[in-house]
Amino acid sequence: MTNLLYVERNGFIATLVFNRADKKNSFSLAMFKQLGELLCELEKDPQVKLLILKGADETAFSSGADITEFLENRFSAQKAKDYNDATLESIEKLYRFPKPTIALIKTLAIGGGLELANSCDFRFASSGSKLGITAANIGIIYNLVSTKRLVNLIGSTKAKELLYTAKLITAEEGKEIGLIDYIYPMEDLEEKCLEFAGQIIRKSSVANNGIKQVIQAIIDGDNEETKEIEELILESFSSNDYKEGIQAFLEKRKPNFT
């Protein structure tokens, strides 16, 4: 593995850092593959309750896929399929990551960078950050899975506008249409993000991880509880978090979830 992607830890919070500032954190194929590997490791780590994704500095969140690789890795239908399969596998792992996720966007999130951000549960952005998906500038069709996520966030008309025009919008415009959740000045962004993350990790991870799975089932089209979801809900009543939550309520204190 390279240091173009690395993980920082702060208690129950893990931060996955993009460290390629000279390329505005554009993702090579190798980086996409490494992203998937790191997500698998963090998913299995019981000490991780929440995941943040960010760039190493203020240069960018990510400018997307490294286009300089396209002539080699994406210059025929078959090569494009192999490339797309590999990158989308990692993006899907992020989207399906079983714990809460936050994209911390500084300065810009473009193309595959915004695709990564849209795969997180929440998007925090610095004031004036630029956002967009520029597939129409290079003559490729944006994939269905990521297009659906974009439509889920901002609706079909705004999704068409962003994709047809390939224009960049500000974080403020993104917040108006539902693409961005919170905006802060650059100097306050990380502190505000960590405050929000702290609110989440102080609650039961059994509850939060389960809630994420239930909401995902709804997004995926389920209208009734599947056997899997029913079992997930019932199992929570046998968890240590449930016992602690009930005991704390009876003792009139805040629960201490582990």
Backbone torsions as a table, in degrees:
resi	resn	phi	psi	omega
1	MET	NA	151.6	179.3
2	THR	-102.9	172.9	177.2
3	ASN	-91.1	13.8	176.0
4	LEU	-71.4	-21.3	171.1
5	LEU	-132.8	132.7	175.8
6	TYR	-151.0	166.2	-175.8
7	VAL	-115.2	132.1	170.7
8	GLU	-108.1	148.4	-179.1
9	ARG	-126.6	137.9	177.0
10	ASN	-140.6	91.5	-174.9
11	GLY	64.3	-124.2	-178.6
12	PHE	-87.1	1.8	-178.3
13	ILE	-103.1	127.4	172.4
14	ALA	-108.2	139.4	177.4
15	THR	-120.1	122.4	178.2
16	LEU	-94.7	117.3	-170.3
17	VAL	-105.7	131.4	173.8
18	PHE	-91.9	122.3	-169.5
19	ASN	-126.1	64.0	178.5
20	ARG	-139.6	56.2	-171.6
21	ALA	-59.7	-33.2	-178.7
22	ASP	-64.7	-19.0	177.5
23	LYS	-115.2	20.6	-177.9
24	LYS	52.9	38.2	177.5
25	ASN	56.9	34.1	172.5
26	SER	-67.9	147.3	-174.3
27	PHE	-98.2	122.6	169.2
28	SER	-79.5	167.2	176.7
29	LEU	-59.6	-40.6	179.1
30	ALA	-61.6	-36.3	179.0
31	MET	-68.5	-39.8	176.9
32	PHE	-60.4	-42.3	179.8
33	LYS	-66.0	-40.6	178.7
34	GLN	-65.7	-36.2	176.8
35	LEU	-56.2	-46.0	178.9
36	GLY	-60.7	-40.2	179.7
37	GLU	-65.1	-43.9	-179.7
38	LEU	-65.5	-38.5	178.8
39	LEU	-63.5	-38.3	177.2
40	CYS	-62.5	-41.8	179.2
41	GLU	-64.8	-43.8	-177.4
42	LEU	-70.4	-32.1	177.4
43	GLU	-62.0	-38.1	-177.2
44	LYS	-82.7	-12.2	-175.3
45	ASP	-81.5	113.0	-177.3
46	PRO	-69.1	-15.7	179.0
47	GLN	-79.9	-10.3	-179.1
48	VAL	-97.4	116.4	177.1
49	LYS	-103.8	-19.8	-176.1
50	LEU	-153.9	145.0	-178.0
51	LEU	-121.0	130.3	173.7
52	ILE	-111.7	139.7	173.6
53	LEU	-115.3	135.0	-179.1
54	LYS	-158.3	165.8	170.4
55	GLY	-82.1	158.4	-176.5
56	ALA	-68.6	-24.2	178.9
57	ASP	-145.0	-160.8	-175.4
58	GLU	-86.3	3.2	-176.4
59	THR	-61.5	-46.0	-176.1
60	ALA	-173.3	157.4	161.3
61	PHE	-74.2	-66.4	171.6
62	SER	-166.4	138.9	176.5
63	SER	-88.8	6.3	175.4
64	GLY	101.0	-157.9	-179.7
65	ALA	-69.1	147.0	179.2
66	ASP	-75.8	103.5	-174.7
67	ILE	-67.1	-22.7	179.6
68	THR	-64.4	-17.0	177.4
69	GLU	-85.1	-13.7	-169.0
70	PHE	-63.4	-36.2	-178.8
71	LEU	-64.0	-26.4	178.7
72	GLU	-94.2	-44.3	-170.5
73	ASN	-100.6	-7.6	-170.8
74	ARG	-145.8	35.1	-171.7
75	PHE	-110.4	21.6	171.0
76	SER	-156.3	164.7	-177.7
77	ALA	-59.4	-43.0	-177.7
78	GLN	-69.3	-43.6	178.7
79	LYS	-64.0	-37.9	178.8
80	ALA	-64.1	-39.8	178.3
81	LYS	-62.8	-45.6	179.2
82	ASP	-61.1	-43.1	179.7
83	TYR	-64.9	-48.3	-178.1
84	ASN	-63.2	-40.5	179.5
85	ASP	-60.3	-43.3	-177.9
86	ALA	-68.1	-44.3	-177.8
87	THR	-71.0	-42.6	-178.6
88	LEU	-68.1	-27.5	176.3
89	GLU	-61.9	-43.7	179.9
90	SER	-70.6	-40.1	178.6
91	ILE	-64.1	-37.7	177.4
92	GLU	-65.1	-37.4	177.2
93	LYS	-62.5	-37.5	176.9
94	LEU	-67.4	-45.9	-179.8
95	TYR	-60.8	-38.0	-178.5
96	ARG	-94.3	8.5	179.9
97	PHE	-55.5	128.5	-168.0
98	PRO	-77.2	-2.3	-179.0
99	LYS	-117.2	159.4	-179.4
100	PRO	-57.2	143.0	-177.6
101	THR	-132.6	145.8	178.7
102	ILE	-133.7	130.7	171.0
103	ALA	-94.1	124.6	179.5
104	LEU	-104.7	99.0	-170.3
105	ILE	-96.4	118.2	173.1
106	LYS	-114.4	126.0	170.2
107	THR	75.3	-56.1	179.2
108	LEU	-158.8	150.1	171.8
109	ALA	-142.5	107.9	-171.9
110	ILE	-126.9	145.1	174.8
111	GLY	56.6	-123.8	179.3
112	GLY	-61.9	-23.3	175.7
113	GLY	-66.3	-44.2	176.3
114	LEU	-69.9	-31.9	176.1
115	GLU	-59.9	-42.2	176.4
116	LEU	-64.9	-45.4	179.9
117	ALA	-61.6	-39.5	-179.6
118	ASN	-69.3	-14.2	178.4
119	SER	-88.0	-3.4	178.0
120	CYS	-93.3	163.7	-179.8
121	ASP	-72.1	-34.8	-177.2
122	PHE	-137.3	152.1	177.6
123	ARG	-128.3	114.9	172.3
124	PHE	-101.7	138.1	-178.2
125	ALA	-137.2	148.2	173.6
126	SER	-75.9	149.0	-179.0
127	SER	-54.3	133.8	176.4
128	GLY	79.3	1.3	177.5
129	SER	-56.1	148.7	179.6
130	LYS	-101.8	136.5	-177.1
131	LEU	-131.5	144.9	175.6
132	GLY	175.9	165.7	175.3
133	ILE	-127.3	114.1	-165.4
134	THR	-108.3	28.3	-179.2
135	ALA	-57.1	-35.7	-178.2
136	ALA	-66.9	-17.9	177.8
137	ASN	-73.9	-23.2	-177.8
138	ILE	-120.0	12.4	170.7
139	GLY	75.6	31.2	175.6
140	ILE	-120.1	155.9	-178.4
141	ILE	-96.1	125.8	179.9
142	TYR	-63.6	137.5	-173.2
143	ASN	-65.9	155.4	-173.6
144	LEU	-66.0	-44.4	-175.4
145	VAL	-60.0	-47.8	-178.7
146	SER	-72.5	-31.4	174.9
147	THR	-63.7	-41.1	178.5
148	LYS	-61.8	-41.1	178.4
149	ARG	-63.6	-39.4	178.3
150	LEU	-64.6	-44.0	178.0
151	VAL	-62.2	-41.1	178.2
152	ASN	-59.3	-34.5	-177.5
153	LEU	-80.2	-43.4	-168.9
154	ILE	-124.8	-0.7	-179.5
155	GLY	88.7	160.2	-173.3
156	SER	-68.8	-38.0	-176.7
157	THR	-66.6	-47.0	179.1
158	LYS	-67.7	-34.2	176.5
159	ALA	-63.4	-43.5	177.5
160	LYS	-61.2	-42.3	-179.4
161	GLU	-60.8	-47.4	179.4
162	LEU	-62.2	-43.7	-175.2
163	LEU	-76.0	-42.5	-179.3
164	TYR	-62.8	-43.6	-174.1
165	THR	-88.4	-20.6	-175.3
166	ALA	55.4	25.4	-177.4
167	LYS	-79.0	158.8	173.8
168	LEU	-98.9	135.6	176.6
169	ILE	-116.1	162.4	178.5
170	THR	-83.1	162.5	175.8
171	ALA	-57.9	-35.9	179.9
172	GLU	-64.3	-42.7	175.4
173	GLU	-65.1	-38.0	178.7
174	GLY	-62.6	-37.2	179.0
175	LYS	-67.1	-36.2	-179.7
176	GLU	-62.6	-31.7	-176.8
177	ILE	-102.4	1.9	175.7
178	GLY	94.8	9.1	-180.0
179	LEU	-81.2	-32.6	-180.0
180	ILE	-117.4	141.0	-178.8
181	ASP	-93.5	-44.1	-176.5
182	TYR	-138.8	140.6	178.6
183	ILE	-126.0	134.0	176.4
184	TYR	-141.2	157.7	172.2
185	PRO	-57.9	151.1	-176.1
186	MET	-51.7	-41.3	-175.1
187	GLU	-70.0	-18.5	-178.7
188	ASP	-105.2	-10.5	-167.6
189	LEU	-59.3	-52.1	-175.7
190	GLU	-64.9	-40.5	179.9
191	GLU	-61.8	-44.8	180.0
192	LYS	-66.4	-37.6	178.1
193	CYS	-64.2	-43.9	-179.8
194	LEU	-67.8	-34.0	175.7
195	GLU	-62.1	-44.0	178.6
196	PHE	-64.6	-44.8	178.5
197	ALA	-60.3	-38.0	179.2
198	GLY	-62.1	-37.1	177.0
199	GLN	-60.7	-36.0	-177.2
200	ILE	-75.0	-48.0	-172.8
201	ILE	-72.4	-15.6	175.9
202	ARG	-76.6	-15.1	178.2
203	LYS	-90.8	175.3	-177.6
204	SER	-68.6	124.0	175.9
205	SER	-70.5	-29.3	174.7
206	VAL	-60.1	-46.7	179.6
207	ALA	-66.8	-49.1	-175.1
208	ASN	-65.3	-43.4	179.3
209	ASN	-65.2	-37.4	177.4
210	GLY	-68.6	-41.2	177.2
211	ILE	-59.3	-42.5	178.9
212	LYS	-59.7	-41.7	-178.7
213	GLN	-67.8	-38.5	178.3
214	VAL	-65.5	-46.4	179.2
215	ILE	-62.4	-38.9	178.4
216	GLN	-62.9	-39.0	177.8
217	ALA	-61.6	-38.9	177.3
218	ILE	-65.1	-45.4	178.2
219	ILE	-60.1	-36.9	-179.3
220	ASP	-75.0	-6.2	173.5
221	GLY	110.6	1.1	179.0
222	ASP	-72.5	133.8	177.3
223	ASN	-108.9	-14.6	177.7
224	GLU	-132.5	157.9	-179.0
225	GLU	-66.9	126.6	171.9
226	THR	-77.6	169.2	177.5
227	LYS	-60.3	-37.9	-179.7
228	GLU	-63.2	-45.5	-179.5
229	ILE	-68.1	-40.4	177.9
230	GLU	-59.6	-44.5	179.7
231	GLU	-65.4	-39.1	178.5
232	LEU	-58.9	-46.0	-179.3
233	ILE	-65.3	-46.1	-178.1
234	LEU	-66.0	-36.1	179.3
235	GLU	-64.1	-27.2	-179.7
236	SER	-63.1	-25.3	-179.9
237	PHE	-74.4	-10.5	177.0
238	SER	-104.0	2.9	-173.8
239	SER	-81.6	157.9	174.2
240	ASN	-64.7	-32.5	178.2
241	ASP	-62.2	-41.0	179.2
242	TYR	-63.4	-44.7	179.6
243	LYS	-61.5	-43.4	179.8
244	GLU	-66.4	-41.8	-179.6
245	GLY	-61.6	-44.0	179.5
246	ILE	-66.8	-43.3	-179.4
247	GLN	-63.2	-42.0	179.4
248	ALA	-64.0	-39.7	178.5
249	PHE	-62.0	-44.7	-178.1
250	LEU	-67.2	-33.0	-179.1
251	GLU	-90.0	2.2	178.5
252	LYS	56.6	48.0	176.9
253	ARG	-135.4	169.0	176.7
254	LYS	-77.5	140.1	180.0
255	PRO	-70.4	150.1	178.2
256	ASN	-115.4	84.3	-179.2
257	PHE	-77.8	144.5	-178.3
258	THR	-114.4	NA	NA
